[in-house]
């Protein structure tokens, strides 16, 4: 039988982080019995409720088992605030520059029983343990159960610890799982664009200049490919003036080319309002169509189909007709032929604007409205 020390301390020491330092030998106030044959130990911890607050612990003296040094850390009031209804218990490997694969059984002794009785116990592991880390139970036992039990006598707690070592791995097929992170090629190319490293073409858009890489643009757009490397490209172009495109739209298109991610429309518009966002997406649609960026064109069509309102439907349907966005055009016609929406369009003079800008679309809208009226009339006759 040996006398082992305990110390009361406070501090966050979660599982798998550095455990508290073991008490010095001149601070001994607990008793530990160690059985070399079974690699088990008994720790008697006095003044157990002296460490009642969350994060306060009692740490045993370092003891040897299986050729390694260990320590037991007990938190009567729980390790973390979320564990405050429980007592926490952990085993820490203290041997320098080593690791061990082991499992642990921690049990509380019933000090009121005639025979050796352990009403509370838990098993953990096996784990591969390293120096300076500890493993165990955040919620070893409910605090009120511990208070009501016969495990505490004269303010002392007896904790049994059995350590089982894995001498050799089990002979079985191991299943390896390789976790593959998502592609980050877009992030890398975006960083290349932002750094201007290796750029060989300057775009003058309004009062701004954007630097880019010809080969990347050519790989993504048949228009750029013909412009830079086609038979009538005009030699080694160093600078291009782009007209009819807002600088913010051109920048957003460049970022899409490099990242394949739809731009942050709210950032481009400088507003989260519905009309401002719709206006940006419409201009981006025109740029995508001009440079033959088919996927960006479809993304814009999808976004616009969710932005159809009485205030935007006229402009969106005109855009859809101009750039042959058939599904978007169909969605606009379906919206506009709704009686309530059609009435609102007439009151807002939206149809008159459509007649001036896109009369063919207005004809489609009138025909669709007539078909709907006829259908509604048949339904009324049927119900009558």
C-alpha positions in Angstrom: 0.0 0.0 0.0 1.3 3.4 -0.9 0.1 6.9 0.1 -0.7 9.0 -2.9 -1.3 12.8 -3.0 -4.2 14.7 -4.3 -4.6 18.4 -5.0 -7.6 20.6 -5.5 -7.4 23.0 -8.5 -9.6 24.8 -11.0 -9.3 25.3 -14.7 -10.6 24.1 -18.0 -9.1 20.7 -18.8 -11.4 19.0 -21.4 -10.8 15.5 -22.5 -7.9 15.0 -24.9 -6.2 18.1 -23.7 -3.3 18.6 -21.3 -4.4 17.3 -17.8 -3.7 19.1 -14.6 -0.2 18.6 -13.1 -0.1 15.8 -10.5 0.3 16.9 -6.9 3.7 17.1 -5.3 4.6 14.2 -2.8 4.7 16.6 0.1 1.0 17.3 -0.4 -0.2 13.8 0.2 -3.6 13.4 1.7 -5.0 10.3 -0.1 -4.4 6.6 0.1 -3.8 4.3 -3.0 -3.4 0.5 -3.2 -1.9 -0.8 -6.4 -2.1 -4.4 -7.5 0.8 -5.1 -10.0 -0.8 -8.4 -11.1 -4.1 -7.0 -12.3 -2.9 -3.5 -13.2 -5.6 -1.9 -11.1 -5.5 0.7 -8.4 -7.7 2.0 -5.6 -7.6 5.8 -4.9 -9.1 7.2 -1.7 -9.9 10.9 -2.1 -10.7 12.8 1.1 -12.5 16.1 1.3 -14.3 15.3 -1.9 -16.7 18.3 -1.7 -13.8 20.7 -1.2 -13.7 20.9 -5.1 -17.4 21.6 -5.7 -17.3 24.3 -8.4 -17.3 23.5 -12.1 -13.8 23.0 -13.3 -12.3 22.2 -9.9 -10.7 18.8 -9.7 -8.8 16.4 -7.4 -5.8 14.9 -9.1 -4.1 11.7 -7.8 -0.4 11.1 -7.4 1.2 9.6 -10.5 1.0 5.7 -10.3 2.5 3.0 -12.5 0.5 0.4 -14.4 1.7 -1.7 -17.3 5.0 0.1 -17.6 3.4 3.5 -17.9 2.7 6.3 -15.4 -0.9 7.5 -14.9 -2.9 9.9 -12.9 -6.7 10.1 -12.1 -8.5 13.5 -12.3 -11.9 13.7 -10.6 -14.2 16.7 -11.0 -16.9 16.5 -8.4 -18.7 19.6 -9.8 -18.2 18.6 -13.5 -15.5 19.7 -15.9 -17.5 22.1 -18.0 -20.6 24.3 -17.4 -22.7 22.0 -19.6 -21.6 19.1 -17.3 -22.5 20.9 -14.1 -25.2 18.3 -13.1 -22.6 15.6 -13.2 -19.2 14.6 -11.8 -16.5 14.0 -14.3 -13.7 11.5 -14.1 -10.6 11.0 -16.4 -7.4 9.0 -16.6 -4.3 10.8 -17.9 -1.0 9.3 -19.3 1.9 11.0 -17.6 4.9 9.0 -19.1 7.2 11.3 -21.1 7.7 10.7 -24.8 5.4 7.6 -25.1 2.0 6.5 -26.1 -0.1 3.5 -25.1 -3.2 1.7 -26.3 -5.4 1.0 -23.4 -9.0 0.9 -22.0 -10.1 1.9 -18.6 -12.7 0.8 -16.1 -13.5 3.4 -13.4 -15.8 2.3 -10.5 -16.9 3.8 -7.3 -16.9 1.7 -4.2 -20.0 1.4 -2.0 -18.5 2.1 1.4 -21.7 1.1 3.2 -21.8 -2.4 1.9 -20.6 -5.4 3.9 -18.7 -6.8 0.9 -16.8 -5.1 -1.9 -19.6 -3.6 -4.0 -19.3 -1.1 -6.9 -22.7 0.4 -7.8 -21.4 2.8 -10.4 -18.8 2.1 -13.1 -18.0 2.9 -16.7 -15.7 1.6 -19.4 -14.0 3.6 -22.1 -11.6 2.8 -24.9 -9.5 1.3 -26.2 -7.7 4.5 -27.2 -4.2 5.3 -28.3 -3.1 7.7 -25.5 -0.3 10.2 -25.6 1.6 12.1 -22.9 -0.2 15.2 -21.7 -3.7 14.0 -22.7 -6.5 12.4 -20.7 -9.6 10.3 -21.5 -12.7 9.5 -19.6 -16.2 10.7 -18.9 -17.6 14.2 -18.8 -20.7 12.8 -17.3 -19.5 10.0 -15.1 -22.3 10.2 -12.5 -25.1 12.6 -11.6 -24.0 14.9 -8.7 -27.2 14.3 -6.8 -26.8 10.5 -7.2 -23.3 10.8 -5.9 -24.5 12.8 -2.8 -27.3 10.4 -2.1 -25.2 7.2 -2.5 -23.1 5.4 0.1 -20.0 6.0 -2.0 -19.0 8.9 0.1 -18.1 8.2 3.7 -16.5 10.7 6.1 -16.2 13.0 3.0 -14.0 10.4 1.3 -14.5 8.8 -2.1 -12.9 5.5 -3.1 -12.4 5.1 -6.8 -11.2 1.8 -8.4 -9.3 2.0 -11.7 -8.5 -1.0 -13.9 -6.2 -0.5 -16.9 -6.3 -3.0 -19.8 -3.6 -2.9 -22.3 -3.8 -3.9 -26.0 -0.6 -5.9 -26.5 -1.3 -6.7 -30.2 -3.9 -5.6 -32.7 -6.8 -7.9 -33.6 -6.3 -9.7 -36.8 -9.1 -8.5 -38.9 -9.6 -6.5 -42.1 -9.2 -2.9 -41.6 -11.4 -0.5 -43.4 -9.7 2.7 -44.5 -11.6 5.8 -45.2 -9.9 8.5 -47.2 -11.5 11.8 -46.7 -11.2 13.9 -49.9 -11.7 17.7 -49.4 -13.8 19.6 -51.9 -12.0 21.1 -54.9 -10.3 24.4 -54.2 -9.3 25.1 -57.8 -11.6 28.1 -57.9 -10.0 29.6 -54.8 -6.6 29.2 -56.3 -7.5 30.8 -59.6 -9.3 33.6 -57.8 -6.2 34.3 -55.8 -4.2 34.3 -59.0 -6.6 36.8 -60.5 -6.5 39.1 -57.5 -2.7 39.0 -57.4 -2.3 39.9 -61.1 0.5 37.4 -61.2 1.3 36.4 -64.8 -1.4 38.4 -66.3 -1.0 39.3 -70.0 -4.1 41.2 -71.0 -5.6 44.5 -69.7 -9.3 45.3 -70.1 -10.3 48.9 -70.0 -13.9 49.1 -68.8 -15.1 52.6 -68.1 -12.6 54.2 -65.8 -11.2 50.9 -64.5 -8.6 48.4 -65.7 -8.9 44.7 -65.1 -5.9 42.4 -65.6 -6.4 38.8 -66.6 -4.8 35.7 -68.2 -5.6 35.0 -71.9 -5.4 31.2 -71.6 -7.8 31.0 -68.7 -10.3 33.3 -70.5 -9.9 31.3 -73.8 -10.5 28.0 -72.0 -13.8 29.3 -70.6 -15.2 31.4 -73.5 -15.2 30.8 -77.2 -15.4 34.5 -77.8 -12.2 35.2 -75.9 -10.5 32.2 -77.6 -11.3 33.6 -81.0 -10.3 37.1 -79.9 -6.9 36.1 -78.6 -5.9 33.0 -80.6 -8.2 32.9 -83.6 -7.0 33.4 -87.2 -8.1 37.0 -87.2 -7.0 37.8 -83.7 -4.7 40.6 -84.9 -1.5 39.6 -83.2 -0.4 39.7 -79.6 -3.1 41.8 -78.0 -2.1 43.5 -74.8 -5.1 45.8 -74.1 -8.8 45.7 -75.0 -11.4 48.5 -74.5 -14.8 47.1 -73.5 -17.8 49.2 -74.1 -21.4 48.9 -73.1 -20.7 47.0 -69.8 -20.6 48.4 -66.3 -17.2 47.8 -64.6 -18.9 46.0 -61.7 -20.6 43.6 -64.1 -17.4 42.9 -66.0 -15.5 42.2 -62.8 -18.3 39.8 -61.6 -18.1 38.0 -64.9 -14.3 37.7 -64.6 -14.6 36.2 -61.1 -17.2 33.7 -62.4 -14.8 32.7 -65.2 -12.0 32.0 -62.7 -14.1 30.4 -59.9 -17.2 28.9 -61.6 -19.2 30.4 -58.7 -22.1 32.7 -59.1 -21.2 36.2 -58.0 -22.4 37.9 -54.8 -25.2 40.0 -56.3 -25.9 42.0 -53.2 -22.2 43.0 -53.1 -22.3 44.1 -56.7 -25.6 46.0 -56.4 -24.5 47.6 -53.2 -28.0 46.8 -51.9 -30.1 43.8 -50.9 -33.2 45.3 -52.5 -35.2 43.2 -54.9 -35.1 45.7 -57.9 -31.4 46.4 -57.5 -30.5 42.7 -57.4 -32.7 42.0 -60.4 -31.1 44.7 -62.4 -27.6 43.4 -61.8 -28.6 39.8 -62.8 -30.1 41.1 -66.0 -26.9 43.0 -67.0 -24.9 39.9 -66.0 -27.2 37.8 -68.3 -26.4 40.1 -71.2 -22.6 39.8 -70.6 -22.8 36.0 -70.3 -24.7 35.8 -73.6 -22.2 38.1 -75.4 -19.2 36.1 -74.2 -20.9 32.7 -74.7 -20.7 31.7 -71.0 -23.6 29.2 -71.2 -23.6 28.0 -67.6 -23.5 31.6 -66.2 -26.4 32.4 -68.6 -28.4 29.5 -67.2 -27.6 30.5 -63.6 -28.8 34.0 -64.4 -32.0 32.6 -65.9 -32.6 30.5 -62.8 -32.1 33.6 -60.5 -34.4 35.8 -62.6 -37.2 33.2 -62.5 -37.3 33.7 -58.8 -37.4 37.5 -59.1 -40.5 37.8 -61.1 -42.9 40.4 -59.7 -45.4 42.9 -61.0 -42.6 45.5 -61.0 -40.0 43.4 -62.8 -41.9 41.1 -65.1 -42.0 43.5 -68.1 -38.2 44.0 -68.2 -37.5 40.3 -67.5 -39.8 39.0 -70.2 -38.3 41.5 -72.7 -34.8 40.2 -71.7 -35.9 36.6 -72.0 -37.3 37.2 -75.5 -34.1 39.0 -76.6 -31.7 36.3 -75.4 -33.9 33.3 -76.2 -34.4 32.3 -72.5 -37.5 30.2 -73.2 -38.1 28.8 -69.8 -37.8 32.2 -68.2 -40.1 33.7 -70.8 -42.7 30.9 -70.1 -42.4 31.7 -66.3 -43.1 35.4 -67.0 -46.1 34.6 -69.2 -47.6 32.4 -66.6 -47.1 35.1 -64.0 -48.5 37.9 -66.1 -51.6 36.0 -67.2 -52.7 35.6 -63.6 -55.8 37.8 -63.4 -54.6 39.8 -60.4 -51.2 40.3 -61.9 -52.6 41.2 -65.3 -54.8 43.8 -63.7 -51.8 45.3 -61.8 -49.8 45.4 -65.0 -52.6 47.3 -66.8 -52.9 49.8 -64.0 -49.1 50.4 -63.9 -48.9 50.9 -67.7 -46.6 47.9 -67.9 -48.3 46.5 -71.0 -47.9 49.9 -72.8 -44.2 49.8 -72.1 -44.1 46.2 -73.4 -45.9 47.3 -76.6 -43.3 49.9 -77.3 -40.2 47.8 -76.5 -41.3 44.2 -77.4 -44.6 44.0 -79.3 -44.2 40.3 -80.2 -44.1 39.4 -76.5 -47.2 41.5 -75.9 -49.0 39.4 -78.6 -47.9 36.2 -76.8 -49.2 37.7 -73.5 -52.6 38.6 -75.1 -53.0 35.2 -76.6 -52.1 33.5 -73.4 -54.6 35.7 -71.5 -57.4 34.9 -74.0 -56.8 31.2 -73.6 -57.0 31.5 -69.9 -60.2 33.5 -70.1 -61.8 30.9 -72.4 -60.7 28.1 -70.0 -62.1 30.1 -67.1 -65.4 30.6 -69.0 -65.7 26.9 -69.6 -65.1 26.2 -66.0 -67.8 28.7 -65.0 -70.3 27.1 -67.4 -69.5 23.7 -66.1 -70.1 24.7 -62.5 -73.3 26.5 -63.5 
